């Protein structure tokens, strides 16, 4: 099989290496230009080290991108973590078209932060979809899906790196085989079930301690390791990466007011939210490095009675 990889970073690199490992020919790689000061694109570095033609075009919309892909004369295009818009004039060039990876069970959670939002919203299951890219965002017909559970302690990092990353690499190989062999099915997405979620960035990841403890905990999990759910201490940002939830059954059992630190232990500190407390195990002050809860508390004067989020 002769393929072109369109993607970037570690997932794109893993997909590239998987196709090469089984003996497929990767004729070329398309990845976005790197911003000044950004870490080197892992896919670009791997492709160039292997002597594969590499294209870093500012856009996939123009004739340059189309000509480059057409000259490769590939059987199929493989879109592995792509943030650039790829128009139909581009994706339809390979003999068997192009397939794309998305980390959700489409049509739910279309958009760029699908894994994080599924955790933030308390879902118990997520998965991945391999689909045909169209000009709509994650709207094309689905070829293959794989599902995985979300446990109460899962984070964005564990769901992605432990499951959706390796499952996704294997699914891209499986889907490519089906498409090139003409054995695949394309199932239109049910628009009545579709949801779209935008980026989960700083504005979306701010902790409101007046929210229920379940929501606060899900927000922390869905933003760990990035962008990092955050609160403030004396106007400075504190990101929370590792935490536990302690819910209570009755109103009278809640200690402290929302945002109040009630006590610091040898391993963590406790912050009150509606319906319970969040035990902060690992966090980062904007003026320091990631640290354990008690280390951060000692360094920045967090003690019983301190209020976060003001």
N, C-alpha and C positions, 0 to 999 in steps of 0.2 A: 504494500500500500504506500502510495506517495502522498504526503500530507504537507500542509502549511499550518504552522502554529501562530495564532494571533492571541497575544496575552501579555502577561508581565509577572514579575516577582516570583516568589517561591512556588506558587501553584503552577504557574506557567512553566517554570523549570522542571517541576516534577512530571508534568504531562509530557514535555519534550523528552525527558529521559526515559519515560515509560514506553513511548513509541519506538525510540531507538533501541531499547533493551530487547524488544521482541522482533527486531529486524526490519521495521518499517523505515522508509526513506523520508526524512524530514528535509524537504527541498528548500524551505525558507522560513524565517521567523519575522513576524511583525510585532514590534512593541513600541509603546509611546516614548517620546523623548523624555529624558530624565531632567528634572528641574535642577537648577544650579544648587549645589550643596547637598542634594539628596543622596542617599546611599545608592550604590550601583544596582541597576536592575538585574536581579539574579538570572532571569531568563535571557536577557541580552548577553550577559557575561558567559553563561553556559553555551549559548549558541555560537558565539564568536570563538570560544575555546575549542569547539568541535569543528570549526571551519565551515559553519552553515551560513548561508546568505542571510544577512540581518538588515531589516529595514526599520528605521526610526523616523517615521513621517509625522509631521504635525497634525495631519488629518487623514482619515481613511476615505474621505468623501471625494477626493479629486482624481483626475486622470492618472496621476503618478502612482497612486496606490493600486488602481485597477490594472495598469500596465505591468506593474511589478508582480502582482498575483497571477495575471494571465501568462506571463513569461515562465512562471514556475511549472505550469501545466500539471497541477496536482489532481489527485482523485477527490480529495475532500479537504475542507478548511476546518480547523479545530480552534474554537474560541475559548480560551482558558483564562478567566479573570480579565475581562476587557472593560476598560472605562471609556475608551474612545467610541464614538458612534460609528457603526459600520452599516452603510446603506445597502439596499438590495443589489445595486449595480456592482457592489464589491463581493458580497457573500454568495451570490449566485454564479460566480465565475468558475469555481472548481467543478469537475465533472459531476460530482454527486452533491454539490452544494456545500453548505457549512452547518456545523452543529455547535451549540453553545451550552456552557455549564452555568447553572444558577443554584445557589444554596438555599432553596426552599422547595416545598411541594406546590409548585405552581398549579392554579393561578393565585394562591395565597402568598402574601409577602413578596410581591414584585418590588424592585427597587434595590438600592445599593447597600442597605444595612439590614438585610433580611434576617440573618441569624440573631443579631442583637435584639431586634424588635420581637422576634418570636419568643425569646426568653423574657424580655421586659413585660410582655403581655400575658405571661403565665402559661404558655402552651406546654403541653406534655409530649408533643411529638413534632418533629420537623423532618427535613430530608433534603434531597437534591433533585434537580430536574435537568435532563439533557433535552434541548429543544431546538427548533429551527428559528434563528433570529429573523425578526421582521423589523420594519421601521418603528413599530410600537415598542415600548419598554417592557421586555420580558413577556411579550404577548404571543409569541409564535407557538405552533403546534408542538406538543410534547412527544418525544420519542421514547424516553426511558426515565423512570423515577426510582429512587431508593429512599427508604424512610429510616429514621432512628428516633429513639425516645430521648426526652429531655428530663433528667432526674432533678430532684429538688436542690441538689448541690452543684449542678452543672453551671459552667460559665460559658460565655462566648468562646473563650479560648479552648475549653475542653471539648465543646461540641464540634468546633471547626477542626482543630488540629488532631484530635483523637479519632474523629469519625468522618465528618463531611469532607475533609481533605483527602484521606486515603480512599474513601468510597468514591469520591468524585473522579480521582485519577483513573480508577478501575472502570468506572461507568463510562468515561470518555472513550476508552479502548473498546468496551463492549458495544457502545452505540455506533462507533465508527465502523466496526465489523458488520453490524446489522445493515447500516445504510449502504455501504459499498457493495454488500452482497445482495441488496435489494430485498432484504427480509424484515425490514422495519415497518412499524405502523406509526402514523402521525395522527395524534389525537388533538383535536381543537380544544383550547381551553374554554371552560365554562365561565363566561363573563359575569354571570350572576353570583359567582363565588369569589370573584377577583378582589384582592386588596392591594393597595400600593402604600409603601412606607418610604419616606424620604431618608436622607442621611440622619444618622444619630451622631451628633457632634456635641460641642460644649453646651449649646443652648438646651439641647434635649436631655443631656445627662446630668443636669443640676438636681441635686437632692432637695426635696421639700419634706422636711421632717414632720409636717402636718399631715402628710399622706399616710395611708395605712402601712403598717410594717411589712405586709406582704408585698406591696408595690415597691417600697423602698428597697427591699431585699432583691426583688427581681430586677430593678434598675441597676443595682450594683453588679449583679451577675451578668446582665446583658451588656454591660459596658466594660467588662474585665476580660482582657487587658487593655482594650482601647475602645472608646476614648477615655475611659475612667470616670465613673460617677463621682461627683464632687460636691463639696460643701465649703463653707468658709469659716475661718477663725480670725477675728480682728481684721477682716477685709482681705485676708490672704487665702488662696485656694488650697484645699486639702482633697486629694483624690483617694477614694477607697477602692481597694482591689480585692481584698479577701475578707469575708465577713460571715457571720452566722445570724440566723433569725431566732428571736425568742418571743413568740406570740403568747398572749394571755387570753384567758376565757372571759374575764369580767373586767369592767372598767376600773374597779377598785384595785386591781392588781397592777395597774400600770404605774411605774415609778417615774417621777419627774415630769417635766413638761417637754413638748416636742423640741428636739434639738439639744436637750440638756444631757450632759455627761453625768451619769449617776455614780459610777465608780470605775477605778482603774485597777486591773489585776496584773499578775506577772506575765500574762500572755496577750492581753487585749484591753480595750476600754469599751464601755457600754453607753449607747446613745438612745434616747427615748424617741419613739415615733408613735403615731396613733395605733393603739392595739398591741403594743409590745416594745421590744428594744432590738437594736442592731448591735451586735458585738463586732467591733472593728478589730481585725486581726493583723491586717497589713494595709498600710496607707502611705501617702507621699505628700509632704508639704511642698508648696511651690518653691521654697527656698532650700529644700533638702532632697535626699534620695529616698527610695522606697525603704520603709522600716517597719518593724513590728509595732503594734499598737502602743505598748508601754514605752518603747524607745521614742516614738514620735511624741507621746504625751510628755515625757521627761524633757525632750529637747525644746518643746514649744509651750510649755506651761499648761497643758491640759490636765485638769483635775476635776474631782466631783464638784458640780456646780457650774462648770464652764458651759456656755451655750454656743453651739455651732449653728451656722447658717444665718447669723444676723448681719 
